[in-house]
Amino acid sequence: MAITRVVLHFYAPMSFEVESIRTILRIATASIYWWLLRPLILSRTANPSTFRSPLLIIGLLLFLLIPVIVGHYNLSPHLAIFFAVASVPVAVKEEFLFRGIVQNLLSEKFGFVKSVLFTSTLFTAWHIGVWEPTVWTFSQIFLASILLGVIYVHSGSILAAIVIHAVYDALFSFTPLLSAPLNENWGFVPLLASVALVSYWALQGAHGLTLRSSGTAQKRAAP
């Protein structure tokens, strides 16, 4: 993080030089996380069947709609492709750290809800100094982190969190996708809707798990 801030001081933030250096650092950092903490990162059991839920699918589509309607990066084609590819190591490093390590550690002490909120607060603070400090920017980062944290907990898949994160960032690289993007404040509409749908999906899943556990316990207790 400190090296990234130094690099940003000398180069334009959206440049080949900065993104190349940052990508190398991200790959190296993600490799260290994997080498030292792989059991923790993979401590949850993935359940691919959770992604069949219409609620989750609609929530994810709304989430991925955000860069389509408000994105306005205006990168050259070559730079857009480079940033889109670089979004993969970004997602790997950040999801390893925040979902795979921080959230898993916090959940052992604070439980699911608090661990997601605490992790999302840290995730947002992590981006201070990298993006323009606006209400939209940091609200988007915080709520996107909540969405990723909820999906990770209830799907058990760190790969899913990485893919969603990477696709979201990559879409922004190719913007504007509309000839006249909407004001960024319109991004709150699909963002809030997507978080609400994914949270409801998670609550339904947790309720179903509780009912199944209770039923199993009753069967075991029956003579």
Backbone as a ProteinNet text record, in pm:
[ID]
protein_1_A
[PRIMARY]
MAITRVVLHFYAPMSFEVESIRTILRIATASIYWWLLRPLILSRTANPSTFRSPLLIIGLLLFLLIPVIVGHYNLSPHLAIFFAVASVPVAVKEEFLFRGIVQNLLSEKFGFVKSVLFTSTLFTAWHIGVWEPTVWTFSQIFLASILLGVIYVHSGSILAAIVIHAVYDALFSFTPLLSAPLNENWGFVPLLASVALVSYWALQGAHGLTLRSSGTAQKRAAP
[TERTIARY]
83.3	0	86.5	189.6	277	348.4	394.1	462	366.9	242.6	141.9	124.1	118.8	100.4	219.7	340.1	459.8	453.9	414.6	404.2	302.2	187.8	83.1	129.1	225.7	276.6	355.1	419.5	507	443.6	337.6	275.7	126.5	68.3	-76.2	-144.1	-252.1	-315.7	-359.4	-415.2	-463.5	-359.8	-248.6	-141.6	-85	-18.1	44.9	150.1	226.3	336.1	285	185.1	131.2	66.9	-16.4	-90.1	2.8	109.6	206.5	275.5	320.9	388.3	292.5	172.5	73	35.1	25.2	-11.4	95.9	220.7	330.6	323.6	300.3	290	169.9	58.8	-61.5	-38.7	23.3	49.7	142.5	245.7	340	270.8	187.9	117.3	18.5	-59.5	-156.4	-85.9	30.6	107.3	152.2	191.2	233	114.2	-0.5	-120.5	-152.2	-148.1	-180.5	-81.2	45.2	151.2	140.9	113.3	111.9	-23.2	-133.7	-265.6	-366.7	-318.3	-408.3	-519	-489.4	-597.9	-708.6	-671.6	-772.2	-853.5	-786.4	-854	-953.9	-921	-1006.9	-1085.7	-1103.7	-1165.9	-1315.7	-1379	-1522.1	-1542.7	-1646.8	-1679.9	-1771.8	-1727.8	-1807.2	-1932.3	-2041.7	-2169.2	-2223.7	-2184	-2224.6	-2375.7	-2452.1	-2597.9	-2662.4	-2594.9	-2652.7	-2669.4	-2593.6	-2599.2	-2714.3	-2797.3	-2915.9	-3033.9	-3020.2	-3130.2	-3158.5	-3283.7	-3319.5	-3290.3	-3309.8	-3281.3	-3135.7	-3046.7	-2903.6	-2866.6	-2921.4	-2890	-2934	-3055.4	-3104.4	-3020.4	-2986.2	-2902.1	-2768.2	-2707	-2577	-2589.2	-2696.1	-2716.4	-2733.1	-2805	-2819.8	-2685.4	-2607.3	-2474.6	-2385.8	-2386.3	-2302.4	-2358.2	-2482.2	-2540.7	-2479.5	-2425.6	-2375.6	-2270.1	-2160.8	-2063.8	-2121.6	-2221.2	-2282.2	-2351.7	-2421.5	-2503.4	-2430.6	-2329.1	-2264.4	-2114.4	-2057	-1912.6	-1870.3	-1759.4	-1712.5	-1559.4	-1491.3	-1345.2	-1278.2	-1333.4	-1277.3	-1130.2	-1098	-962.3	-946.1	-822.9	-796.2	-821.8	-850.6	-880.2	-772	-645.4	-536.6	-528	-545.1	-538.4	-659.1	-773.8	-894	-875	-820	-794	-693.7	-589.7	-486.8	-546.5	-628.7	-690.7	-789.9	-861.1	-956	-883.1	-771.9	-692.2	-633.5	-588.3	-529.1	-630.4	-760.5	-862.9	-862.6	-807.8	-803	-709.1	-580.9	-496.7	-546.6	-613.8	-674.5	-773.7	-863.4	-967.3	-909	-810.7	-749.1	-686	-605.3	-537	-635.4	-731.1	-823.3	-920.1	-964.1	-1055.6	-982.5	-861.3	-780.7	-767.7	-733.5	-708.5	-837.1	-937.3	-1053	-1158.7	-1189	-1286.3	-1218	-1111.5	-1048.9	-977.1	-919.6	-840.4	-912.7	-932.8	-989.5	-1130	-1218.4	-1356.6	-1364.8	-1286.9	-1288.1	-1239.6	-1135.7	-1084.4	-1185.6	-1246.1	-1342.3	-1468.7	-1509.4	-1632.7	-1621.9	-1501	-1482.1	-1512.9	-1489.8	-1509.6	-1641.6	-1681.2	-1795.4	-1918.7	-1907.8	-2021.5	-2030.5	-2127.7	-2140.3	-2164.8	-2266.5	-2306.9	-2196.6	-2146.2	-2042.6	-1914.2	-1880.9	-1757.4	-1766.7	-1882.7	-1901.5	-1894.4	-1958.3	-1956.8	-1816.5	-1746.7	-1610.6	-1516.6	-1529	-1442.2	-1468.5	-1593.8	-1628.3	-1577.8	-1577.1	-1521.2	-1371.3	-1302	-1158.1	-1131.8	-1215.2	-1201.3	-1215.4	-1310	-1329.8	-1210.8	-1164.9	-1049.8	-925.1	-912.3	-798.9	-787.4	-900.9	-901.7	-888	-876	-855.4	-720.5	-721	-597	-577.9	-659.7	-650.2	-756.1	-878.7	-989.4	-1029.7	-1096.3	-1144.8	-1240.9	-1217.8	-1300.8	-1438.4	-1532.5	-1670	-1762.6	-1883.8	-1982.7	-2011.4	-2026.3	-2055.6	-1942.8	-1820.1	-1705.6	-1698.8	-1700.7	-1681.2	-1807.5	-1924.4	-2047.5	-2049.7	-2007.7	-2002.5	-1906.1	-1788.7	-1688.5	-1741.8	-1801.9	-1852.5	-1964.9	-2062.7	-2177.2	-2138.4	-2046.1	-1997.7	-1927.5	-1853.6	-1785.7	-1885.9	-1994.2	-2098.5	-2157.7	-2187.4	-2243.3	-2148.1	-2020	-1922.1	-1907.4	-1910.3	-1897.1	-2014	-2134.4	-2254.4	-2251.6	-2217	-2210	-2104.7	-1991.2	-1884.3	-1929.1	-1993.4	-2037.2	-2136.4	-2232.3	-2342	-2318	-2214.9	-2178.8	-2054.5	-1974.5	-1850.2	-1742.6	-1765.4	-1673.8	-1592.2	-1463.9	-1375.9	-1359.4	-1370.5	-1360.6	-1474.7	-1595.4	-1709.9	-1687.9	-1638.9	-1611.7	-1508.7	-1405.4	-1300.7	-1358	-1436.9	-1492.3	-1585.5	-1674.9	-1768.2	-1692.2	-1595.1	-1511.8	-1439.3	-1377.9	-1299.2	-1386.2	-1502.1	-1592.4	-1643.3	-1678.5	-1726.9	-1621.3	-1498.6	-1390.9	-1361	-1362	-1330.2	-1433.8	-1560.9	-1664.7	-1639.3	-1595.5	-1566.1	-1455.2	-1359.2	-1246.3	-1290.7	-1400.2	-1446.4	-1551.1	-1579	-1680.2	-1624.2	-1713	-1858.9	-1915	-2007.4	-2077.1	-2205.2	-2252.1	-2363.2	-2306.5	-2371.7	-2323.2	-2322.2	-2418	-2424.1	-2449.8	-2344.1	-2362.5	-2445.5	-2521.2	-2600.1	-2508.7	-2559.8	-2486.9	-2458.6	-2340.4	-2300.1	-2398.3	-2472.2	-2568.1	-2678.6	-2704.5	-2801.2	-2750.2	-2622.4	-2566.1	-2616.8	-2665.1	-2718.2	-2842.8	-2917.9	-3042.6	-3014.3	-2936	-2906.8	-2818.9	-2732.9	-2644.7	-2723.8	-2811.1	-2892.9	-2987	-3042.9	-3133.1	-3058.5	-2937.4	-2860.2	-2821.7	-2780.4	-2744.4	-2867	-2981.8	-3105.4	-3144.9	-3138.2	-3175.7	-3081	-2951.7	-2852.6	-2865.5	-2893.4	-2912.1	-3036.1	-3143.6	-3265.7	-3241.3	-3167.6	-3127.8	-3051.5	-2959.6	-2879.8	-2966.6	-3062.2	-3152	-3238.2	-3285.9	-3363.8	-3281.1	-3155.7	-3067.5	-3037.9	-3015.8	-2987.5	-3109.4	-3229.1	-3352.1	-3375.5	-3349.8	-3365.7	-3270.3	-3146.6	-3047.3	-3088.9	-3145.5	-3191.2	-3303.9	-3398.5	-3510.3	-3462.5	-3368.5	-3317.7	-3242.2	-3166.2	-3090.8	-3185.3	-3294	-3391.5	-3461.9	-3496.1	-3561.3	-3474	-3346.8	-3250.6	-3237.9	-3230.6	-3217.9	-3338.7	-3460.9	-3582.8	-3589.1	-3543.1	-3541.6	-3447.6	-3334.3	-3237.7	-3291.1	-3370.9	-3421.2	-3542.7	-3607.6	-3727.9	-3691.4	-3777	-3748.1	-3757.8
-120.7	0	125.4	128	245.1	266.8	157.2	168	222.1	177.6	225.3	374.9	426	570.5	648.5	594.6	660.1	664.1	551	543.4	644.1	653.9	747.1	892	918.4	1054.5	1098.4	1003.9	1038.6	1017.4	938.9	910.6	942	959	976.9	847.6	857.2	736.9	637.1	685.5	597.8	590.9	523.5	513.6	372.9	337.2	205.9	186.9	293.2	281.2	244.6	319.2	294.5	156.7	125.4	-1.1	-121.5	-106.7	-216.2	-244.6	-139.1	-155.5	-213	-158.7	-206.4	-351.5	-389.6	-527.5	-625.7	-590.8	-676.3	-691.1	-580	-583.8	-665.7	-653.5	-730.1	-879.9	-919	-1061.1	-1115.6	-1038.3	-1081.4	-1092	-992.9	-992.8	-1107.9	-1129.8	-1239.5	-1373.6	-1387.2	-1511.9	-1536.3	-1428.6	-1441.1	-1480.9	-1415.4	-1452.4	-1601.3	-1646.4	-1785.8	-1881.8	-1846.1	-1931.1	-1942.8	-1831.4	-1830.4	-1872	-1836.9	-1851.5	-1926.4	-2014.1	-2088.1	-2162.9	-2232.3	-2302.5	-2208.9	-2088	-1991.8	-1939.9	-1909	-1857.9	-1959.5	-2088	-2195.2	-2264.2	-2193.7	-2257.2	-2281.3	-2215.8	-2238.1	-2337.4	-2415.4	-2512.9	-2449.2	-2447.2	-2384.6	-2466.3	-2393.7	-2457.4	-2392.7	-2444.2	-2382.5	-2373.6	-2460.1	-2460.2	-2330.5	-2256.7	-2130.8	-2028.8	-2044.1	-1946.7	-1972	-2069.6	-2094.4	-2007.5	-1936.1	-1855.7	-1736	-1718.2	-1600.8	-1469.1	-1466.2	-1343.9	-1304	-1401.6	-1372.5	-1331.5	-1400.6	-1369.3	-1226.8	-1190.2	-1054.2	-951.7	-982.9	-892	-869	-974.6	-961.6	-884.4	-907.4	-832.9	-683.3	-650.1	-508.6	-449.4	-527.4	-481.2	-453.4	-544	-527	-422.1	-378.9	-271.2	-135.1	-123.6	5.9	65.6	-6.3	55.6	85.4	9.6	31.5	166.2	204.1	326	451.6	436.3	556.9	564.3	457.3	457.3	559.6	628.4	731.2	742.6	628.7	629.8	696.2	674.7	736.5	701.8	573.9	527.9	497.5	502.9	459.4	309.5	255.5	111.6	22.2	52.1	-31	-22.6	97.6	113.9	48.5	54.5	-9.3	-160.3	-220.7	-365.7	-399.7	-318.6	-342.9	-334.7	-233.5	-219.3	-331.7	-375.3	-485.1	-613.7	-641.7	-760.8	-746.1	-625.6	-600.7	-611.6	-606.3	-619.1	-757.9	-856.9	-992.9	-1000.8	-959	-960.7	-867	-757.4	-670.7	-751.7	-820.2	-897.2	-1011.6	-1080.5	-1193	-1145.3	-1040.4	-990.6	-939.8	-858.4	-797.6	-899.3	-995.4	-1096.2	-1194.7	-1230.9	-1312.7	-1242.7	-1113	-1039.1	-1012.9	-954	-905.3	-1011.6	-1094.5	-1200.7	-1324	-1369.5	-1494	-1488.8	-1372.9	-1362.5	-1279.4	-1150.1	-1060.3	-1104.1	-1123.8	-1158.3	-1293.9	-1390	-1520.9	-1512	-1433.7	-1417.9	-1346.1	-1240.1	-1163.8	-1243.4	-1328.1	-1404	-1502.2	-1548.3	-1640.2	-1572.7	-1442.2	-1368.7	-1292.6	-1233.4	-1141.8	-1196.1	-1305.3	-1356.3	-1296.8	-1343.8	-1310.4	-1161.3	-1103	-966.1	-866.1	-873.2	-777.2	-796.2	-919.7	-943.5	-881.5	-889.3	-829.2	-677.1	-619.4	-473.6	-422.2	-489.8	-447.8	-460.9	-571.8	-593.2	-488.2	-453.7	-354	-215.2	-185.6	-58.3	-52.8	-161.5	-168.6	-163.2	-231.8	-234.2	-93	-16.3	121.1	208.6	196.2	274.8	243.6	118.3	74	154.9	202.1	272.3	424.2	473.7	617.7	657.1	761.7	805.4	749.4	650.6	591.6	650.4	669.1	721.4	859.8	932.9	1066.6	1054.9	1134	1121.8	1184.7	1108.4	1155.5	1060.4	1107.8	1023.8	899.8	918	804.7	701.9	748.7	657.1	566.1	624	542.2	467.5	521	444.9	321.4	339.9	229.2	120.9	160.8	64.5	-11	62.5	0	-98.5	-56.7	-142.8	-260.6	-237	-347.7	-451.5	-405.5	-497.7	-578.4	-512.9	-586	-695.6	-660.7	-758.2	-876.4	-848.6	-955.6	-1039.2	-971.9	-1043.7	-1137	-1090.6	-1173.1	-1293.7	-1268.9	-1379.2	-1480.9	-1432.4	-1523.4	-1610.8	-1550.3	-1626.7	-1735.2	-1700.7	-1793.7	-1887.2	-1858.3	-1952	-2032	-1976.6	-2041.2	-2035.9	-1959.9	-1960.9	-1832.8	-1842.6	-1727.9	-1699.8	-1805	-1787	-1701.2	-1722.3	-1642.3	-1495	-1467.2	-1328.4	-1265.2	-1341.9	-1291.1	-1260.4	-1351.4	-1332.9	-1212.2	-1200.1	-1086.9	-955.1	-950.7	-831.4	-794.7	-893.7	-868.3	-820.9	-883	-844	-701.2	-668.6	-534.2	-428.7	-451.5	-356.7	-350.7	-467.1	-471.3	-394.4	-403.3	-328.9	-179.3	-131.1	11.6	54	-34.6	-0.5	35	-24.7	-2.8	108.4	176.3	282.2	410.6	494.7	483.9	383.2	302.1	206.5	267.1	374.8	453.3	579.4	628.7	749.7	868.5	868.4	974.5	909.3	874.8	807.9	893.6	826.1	896.7	953.6	1053.3	1104.9	990.9	991.7	880	854.5	956.2	936.3	837.5	821.9	721.8	580.6	568.1	436.8	381.8	471.1	423.7	337.6	361	285.4	136.6	96.4	-47.4	-100.1	-15.2	-60.7	-99.7	-11.7	-41.6	-159	-164.2	-274.8	-407.6	-407.7	-532.6	-579.8	-488.1	-525.8	-577.8	-512.8	-557.3	-697.9	-725	-856.2	-965.3	-935.1	-1034.5	-1059.7	-955.7	-973.1	-1056.6	-1032.7	-1111.7	-1257.7	-1277.3	-1412.7	-1482.9	-1410.1	-1467.7	-1502.4	-1413.6	-1440.5	-1563.8	-1576.2	-1694.6	-1821.7	-1813.5	-1928.9	-1965.9	-1864.2	-1890	-1948.4	-1898.6	-1949.5	-2095.1	-2123.6	-2261.1	-2355.9	-2308.6	-2391.4	-2419.1	-2316.9	-2333.9	-2436.4	-2426.8	-2521	-2663.8	-2678.4	-2811.8	-2868.7	-2782.2	-2826.6	-2868.1	-2788.6	-2820.5	-2952.2	-2972	-3095.8	-3216.5	-3201.4	-3311.5	-3343.2	-3236.4	-3256.6	-3327.4	-3292.2	-3354.7	-3501.9	-3531.8	-3671.9	-3754.7	-3695.4	-3766.7	-3789.8	-3690.3	-3699.4	-3792.9	-3817.9	-3902.7	-4047	-4115	-4253.1	-4348
0	0	0	83.4	89.9	-43.1	-105.7	-234.9	-340.6	-336.6	-431.9	-420.2	-297.8	-277.6	-334	-318.9	-372.9	-524.6	-584.7	-730.3	-782.3	-715.3	-758	-750.5	-663.6	-647.5	-771.1	-838.3	-950.4	-1088	-1095.8	-1224.8	-1220.4	-1339.5	-1348.6	-1303.5	-1223.9	-1170	-1276.7	-1388.5	-1494.1	-1605.4	-1578.9	-1677	-1678.7	-1790.3	-1801.1	-1691.9	-1665.6	-1569.5	-1430.5	-1384.9	-1250.9	-1242.4	-1340.8	-1333.4	-1348.7	-1424.6	-1439.1	-1307	-1240.6	-1111.5	-1007.7	-1005.8	-908.3	-935	-1061.3	-1094.2	-1045.9	-1066.3	-1018.3	-866.7	-797.5	-651.1	-605.4	-677	-640.5	-655.3	-765.1	-787.4	-680	-647	-543.7	-408	-376	-247.4	-237.4	-344.5	-345.4	-330.2	-391.5	-380.6	-237.2	-169.5	-29.1	58.7	35.8	111.4	93.8	-30.4	-63.4	2.2	-2.9	51.7	203	269.9	416.3	475.6	407.3	470.1	383.1	299.3	210.5	286.2	397.1	467.9	514.9	560.3	604.4	486	376.2	257	202.7	215.4	163.9	274.9	386.2	502.8	488.3	391.8	370.9	256.8	267.1	163.4	60.6	-64.3	-170.1	-199.8	-222.8	-256.7	-384.1	-501.2	-628.7	-648.4	-584.1	-603.2	-556.1	-468	-419.3	-531.3	-639	-747.7	-844.7	-813.3	-895.5	-853.2	-743.4	-692.2	-783.2	-827.3	-908.8	-837.4	-705.5	-629.2	-642.5	-628.5	-637.8	-779.8	-879	-1018	-1053.1	-1013	-1039.8	-965.5	-839.9	-762.4	-828.4	-880	-946.3	-1077.7	-1152.6	-1277.1	-1250.5	-1144.4	-1107	-1066.5	-994.2	-951.6	-1072.8	-1170.2	-1288.8	-1384.7	-1360.6	-1441.3	-1406.1	-1285.5	-1237.6	-1330.5	-1363.4	-1454.5	-1592.7	-1634.3	-1765.8	-1771.8	-1666.1	-1672.1	-1622.9	-1536.5	-1482.3	-1512.2	-1566.2	-1590	-1693.4	-1666.5	-1759.9	-1754.2	-1761.9	-1751.1	-1871.3	-1991.3	-2112.4	-2134.4	-2124.7	-2150.4	-2299.1	-2345.8	-2482.6	-2491.5	-2610.1	-2621.6	-2562.1	-2590.2	-2538.8	-2386.3	-2333.2	-2188.2	-2121.3	-2186.8	-2131.1	-2120.5	-2225.3	-2222.6	-2113.3	-2102.6	-2000.9	-1859.8	-1834.3	-1702.7	-1675.3	-1778.5	-1761.1	-1721.9	-1788.1	-1753.4	-1613.5	-1581.6	-1449.5	-1337	-1371.2	-1267	-1204	-1274.5	-1219.3	-1098.4	-1111.4	-991.3	-880.7	-918.6	-816.9	-733.8	-803.3	-734.8	-653.5	-707.6	-635.5	-506	-515.1	-395.5	-292.1	-333.7	-237.4	-178.3	-258.3	-203.2	-112.6	-147.2	-55.6	79.4	74.7	198.3	276.6	210.4	285.2	311.2	213.7	239.3	296.6	232.8	273.3	406.2	440.3	563.4	669.6	641.8	743.2	785.1	687.5	722.1	792	746.7	812.4	956.5	979.3	1115.9	1204.8	1152.4	1232.1	1260.7	1165.1	1184.6	1300.7	1330.3	1441.7	1575.5	1581.4	1706.2	1709.6	1595.5	1595	1523.2	1452.1	1377.6	1238.4	1162.5	1021	996	1058.7	1026.7	1060.8	1181.7	1224	1143.5	1111.5	1035.4	896.8	833.5	701.3	711	812.4	829	862.5	954.2	990.7	871.7	799.7	683.6	576.1	555.3	454.1	492.3	621.5	668.1	639.4	669.2	640.1	490	412.9	267.8	210.7	264.8	219.1	257.1	381	426.4	343.8	300.4	220.2	89.9	38.7	-89.1	-75.5	46.1	64.4	4.5	-74.1	-137.4	-276.8	-313.9	-447.4	-540	-486.2	-564.7	-514.7	-601.7	-565	-447.1	-342.2	-220.6	-236.2	-288.8	-302.1	-226.8	-199.5	-131.8	-215.8	-347.2	-433.9	-431.3	-444.7	-452.6	-331.9	-212.7	-93.3	-51.1	-85.7	-61.6	-150.7	-276.1	-371.1	-321.5	-276.5	-228.3	-106.5	-12.9	110	80.2	0.1	-28	-117.9	-211.4	-294.7	-208.4	-108.7	-17.9	63.8	106.4	179	89.8	-34.8	-128	-145.5	-165.9	-184	-57	57.4	184.2	210.4	180	199.7	106.2	-20.4	-117.2	-75.1	-27.4	14.8	131.7	229.6	346.4	307.1	223.1	196.2	77.8	-2.1	-109	-71.9	19.6	59.4	-46.6	-152.8	-267.7	-278.5	-250.8	-269.7	-418.9	-500.6	-645.9	-697.6	-645.9	-688.5	-655.4	-535.5	-496.4	-588.7	-624.5	-714	-852	-906.4	-1040.9	-1046.5	-948	-945.6	-934.7	-846.8	-826.8	-956	-1020.4	-1141.1	-1256.6	-1274.8	-1384.3	-1363.3	-1239.4	-1207.1	-1242	-1197.8	-1227.3	-1376.9	-1443.5	-1586	-1668.4	-1630.7	-1701.8	-1695.5	-1580	-1566.5	-1662.9	-1687.9	-1775	-1916	-1962.1	-2099.1	-2110.9	-2003.1	-2006	-2067.1	-2120.9	-2115.6	-2215.3	-2166.9	-2251.2	-2307.9	-2245.6	-2299.2	-2363.2	-2465.7	-2532.3	-2437.4	-2345.3	-2243.9	-2108	-2032.9	-1902.4	-1808	-1722.3	-1622.9	-1515.5	-1444.8	-1328.7	-1231.2	-1170.7	-1085.3	-970.8	-928.2	-819.1	-856.5	-986.3	-1029.1	-1000.3	-979.9	-947.5	-815.8	-727.8	-599.9	-617.7	-726	-746.5	-764.6	-866.1	-878.2	-765.9	-709.5	-602.7	-478.9	-434.4	-316.1	-341.9	-462.8	-496.4	-496.6	-550.1	-555.7	-416.2	-329.3	-192.4	-117.5	-138.9	-72.9	-118.2	-248	-299.9	-251.8	-254.9	-210.8	-60.8	15.9	160.6	189.4	113	130.7	92.5	-16.2	-56.9	54.8	118	226.2	346.7	378.8	491.3	465.2	342.3	306.9	320.1	274.4	283.9	427.2	511.1	652.2	721.7	686.3	745.8	705.8	577.7	531.2	599.1	619.3	687	830.3	897.2	1035.7	1044.3	949.4	948.5	923.8	828.8	800	918.7	988.5	1106	1218.3	1236.5	1340.7	1310.1	1181.5	1143	1164.8	1134.7	1154.3	1301.4	1384.1	1528.2	1585.3	1536.9	1585	1546.7	1425.7	1382.6	1468.7	1502.6	1584.7	1725.3	1774.1	1909.5	1918.9	1805.2	1805.1	1841.7	1919	1957.8	1839.4
[MASK]
+++++++++++++++++++++++++++++++++++++++++++++++++++++++++++++++++++++++++++++++++++++++++++++++++++++++++++++++++++++++++++++++++++++++++++++++++++++++++++++++++++++++++++++++++++++++++++++++++++++++++++++++++++++++++++++++

